[in-house]
């Protein structure tokens, strides 16, 4: 299909195409609201946000994670630790919030049949009030970042419809990954909240690029050609970022890195549809109405 045929197809069907991410965004928003009503939170928090204990045990012995969970008999999150260069197991990390550090240590010693000392065991405690306070501050930071992003967009384009299109795409990039994370039960730490801040920054890059080429750089050929040009650049940026995220997920043993990269990876995929279906559709209709060719 050449560009002329593609342009004709898009001109006839852009309203249908732009509706798909909008419907998904609405469903995701409803899901997150329902999740909040049911749980009182918008995410599954780990101990860094709700308070609790995170212990790290260093051992090369084979670990039965299910046995440890069964012996603890409380909600826990256990992750194996591996050496980056060899992939060999070097221990595990466990997070709990319903017992004391001393009780956890005793149960781990009984389960592992291993004496835990300063050489092979470390523990970090986060108070519930501190975790809750930290969570509120991070959420406020995300909200302020979103508001400031919206102000910058309005100042840049000084037109309502293109600015709203950019903000809508950014909202989609946040709410849809949030719904997916809640759906799969992924626990989020402070690092995960930071990932959403990064998403806001990345999201508007592709959207501002598309909007600039659509309504400002009118000397770059007809509208569809300009949009395709911006899409090529934007998809190249997205593909490069996706490759980086995948490499990090495959080769990194850091729990924090994996959490951040997973969230950003989901958001990058969502951003492709939010930008090049919804945002482009809004811009297409706006430019046609204003006579921007």
Residue, then its C-alpha position, 0 to 999 in steps of 0.5 A: x500500500x503506497x502513501x496515497x492509498x494509506x492516506x485515503x484509508x486513514x482519512x476515512x477511518x481515523x475516527x474509528x482508529x482514534x476511538x480504540x485507545x480512548x475506549x481502552x483509557x476509559x476502561x482502564x480508568x474505571x478499573x483503577x477507580x474500582x481497584x481504589x474503592x475495593x482496596x483503598x489504594x491505586x496500586x499494590x504497595x511493597x514494604x517501602x511504601x506501606x511499611x514492613x521488613x525487607x531481609x536479604x539472605x546470602x546463600x548458595x544453597x538451593x532455595x524452595x520459595x514455596x516452603x519459605x512462604x508456607x512456613x511464614x504463613x503470611x503474605x510475603x514477596x520473595x525474589x532470588x538473587x543471582x550473580x550478574x556475570x555467571x547467573x549463579x544463585x547467591x541468595x534471596x530477598x524477602x519482604x513482609x509486613x506482618x511480623x517483627x524482624x526477630x520473628x522473621x529471622x528465627x523462622x528463616x533460620x528454622x526453614x533454611x537450617x542456616x545460622x544467620x549472621x551479619x555476614x550472610x544476612x541484612x534487614x531493613x525496616x520501614x515504618x508504616x507512617x514513614x512509608x505512607x508519607x513517602x507514598x503521598x509525597x511521590x503521588x503529589x510529585x507525579x500530579x504536579x509533574x502532570x500539571x506542569x507538563x500541561x501548562x508547558x504544552x498550552x504555552x508551547x502551542x497556544x491552542x486548545x485542541x492540540x494541547x488537550x490531545x497531548x495531555x490526553x495521550x500522556x494520561x493514557x500512558x499513565x492510566x493504562x500501564x497502572x491498570x495493567x500493573x494492578x491487574x497482574x498484581x505487581x507490587x510497586x515500590x518507590x522506584x515504580x512511582x519514579x518510573x511514572x515520572x519518567x513516563x510523563x517526560x517521555x510521553x510528551x516527546x513523541x506527542x509534541x514532535x507529532x503536533x509540531x510537524x502537523x500544525x507548525x512545519x507546514x512547509x514540509x509537504x502535505x499534512x499526511x506526509x508531515x505526520x508520517x515523517x514525525x511518526x518515523x522519528x518517534x517510532x525510532x525513538x520508541x524502538x531504541x528505548x524498547x530495546x534498552x528496556x528489554x536488555x535491562x530486563x534480561x541482563x539485570x539482576x536488580x529488582x529495582x531496575x527490573x521494576x522500573x524497566x517493566x513499567x516503562x516498557x508497558x508505557x512505551x507500547x501504550x504510547x505508540x497507540x496513544x500517539x499515532x492513533x488518538x493524538x494523530x486522529x485529533x490533530x488530523x480532524x483539527x487541521x482539516x477543520x482549520x484548513x491546515x494542509 
